[in-house]
Amino acid sequence: MRMLSLTEDHVARATREVPESLSSTTFTRCGDDDFAARTRGILESRPDGPLLVFAYGSLIWNPTFAARERHPAVARGWHRQFCIETRGFRGTPDTPGLMMALMAGGRCSGVALEVPETDVDTVVDSLVRRETPFVENDPDWRWITVDTEGGKARSLVFWAGPTGPSIRRRLPLDHVARQLARACGYRGSSAEYLRNTVLSLEEHGIRDRNLWALQALVAAEIDRIYPA
């Protein structure tokens, strides 16, 4: 595996302690009834066969559940993009971060995580709480078709084709790098999120050219603004 330009030292320099603040979002936090309704909607629309969750970013390196199998998978008609501006999690209102989503066009190689049948209800509930914590996130899940070694399959995915005021489409890569190098929230830095994602993709034999170029740009930007 090739060595990343974005090292653990870069991540340490870009990381600072940030307390969680209720002012980081104007969205409405879900209650247990909201989560239960969303989970029920996913389960009721579930296709036949094993439940697959398409992981293209943090779910690869931090899935929060033990997958029965990990299947190499390709989502055609979608690509990764840092396009969700966040003023919490890995950013603040003063220095917002960017999180990844799937946007229309191209192809995206990732991992289809197979959920053990005995754990389906629990896993979907935990994913709903993690990935869609706000009432306004209700549209931010869907079923997509992915190509696996066993053929085409339907897979649950979060944040595919998101819309709304926090979506920043087609940002130039150097702009994304400047934002990621500076952003840090109570969940950690945006640089850490990028590094972990690129590393986990590499470990699965996936080379995302845009992310590989981006991690080098972020490393250079951190060297410039936070010299060692």
JOJONOR-V117031 format. One record per backbone hydrogen bond with DSSP energy under -0.5 kcal/mol. CO is the residue of the C=O (numbers start at 0). NH is the residue of the N-H. E is the energy in kcal/mol with one decimal. If there is no record, write none. Layout:
{{CO NH E} {CO NH E}}
//
This chain:
{{4 6 -1.0} {6 10 -2.0} {7 11 -2.4} {8 12 -2.1} {9 13 -1.6} {10 14 -0.6} {11 14 -0.8} {20 23 -1.5} {21 24 -0.8} {26 28 -0.6} {27 134 -3.1} {30 34 -2.3} {31 35 -2.5} {32 36 -2.2} {33 37 -2.2} {34 38 -2.7} {35 39 -2.3} {36 40 -2.1} {37 41 -1.9} {38 42 -2.5} {39 43 -2.6} {40 44 -1.1} {42 45 -0.9} {49 51 -0.6} {50 114 -2.8} {51 155 -2.9} {52 54 -0.7} {52 112 -3.0} {53 55 -0.5} {54 110 -2.5} {56 59 -1.8} {56 60 -0.7} {57 61 -2.5} {64 66 -0.8} {68 70 -0.5} {68 113 -2.8} {69 71 -0.5} {70 111 -3.4} {71 148 -0.5} {72 109 -3.2} {73 75 -0.8} {73 146 -2.8} {74 77 -0.9} {74 107 -1.9} {76 104 -2.4} {78 102 -2.9} {80 82 -1.1} {80 100 -1.9} {82 84 -0.8} {82 167 -3.5} {83 98 -2.4} {85 96 -2.7} {87 89 -1.3} {88 186 -3.3} {88 187 -0.5} {94 91 -1.2} {96 85 -2.2} {98 82 -1.7} {98 83 -2.3} {100 80 -1.7} {100 102 -0.5} {101 160 -3.8} {102 78 -2.1} {105 76 -3.1} {107 74 -3.0} {109 72 -2.1} {110 54 -3.4} {110 112 -0.8} {111 70 -2.6} {111 113 -0.6} {112 52 -2.0} {112 114 -0.6} {113 67 -3.2} {113 68 -0.7} {115 118 -1.9} {116 119 -1.1} {118 122 -3.1} {119 123 -2.6} {120 124 -2.0} {121 125 -2.2} {122 126 -2.5} {123 127 -2.5} {124 128 -2.1} {125 129 -1.9} {126 130 -3.4} {127 131 -1.9} {132 29 -2.7} {133 136 -1.7} {134 137 -1.4} {135 138 -0.5} {136 139 -2.5} {139 158 -2.4} {141 156 -2.4} {143 154 -3.0} {145 147 -0.5} {145 152 -2.3} {146 73 -1.8} {147 150 -1.8} {150 147 -2.0} {152 145 -2.9} {154 143 -2.7} {155 53 -3.0} {156 141 -2.1} {158 101 -2.9} {158 160 -0.5} {163 166 -1.5} {165 84 -3.0} {166 168 -0.6} {167 170 -0.6} {171 175 -2.2} {172 176 -2.4} {173 177 -2.0} {174 178 -2.0} {175 179 -2.8} {176 180 -2.3} {177 181 -0.9} {178 182 -1.5} {179 190 -0.6} {182 189 -2.3} {182 190 -0.5} {184 187 -1.6} {187 184 -2.4} {188 192 -1.5} {189 193 -2.2} {190 194 -2.7} {191 195 -2.8} {192 196 -1.8} {193 197 -2.6} {194 198 -2.6} {195 199 -2.3} {196 200 -2.3} {197 201 -2.4} {198 202 -2.3} {199 203 -1.0} {200 203 -0.6} {200 205 -3.2} {201 204 -1.9} {204 206 -0.6} {205 207 -0.7} {206 208 -0.8} {207 211 -2.6} {208 212 -2.3} {209 213 -2.5} {210 214 -2.5} {211 215 -1.1} {212 216 -1.8} {213 217 -2.6} {214 218 -2.1} {215 219 -2.1} {216 220 -2.1} {217 221 -2.6} {218 222 -2.2} {219 223 -1.5} {220 224 -2.4} {221 225 -3.0}}
//
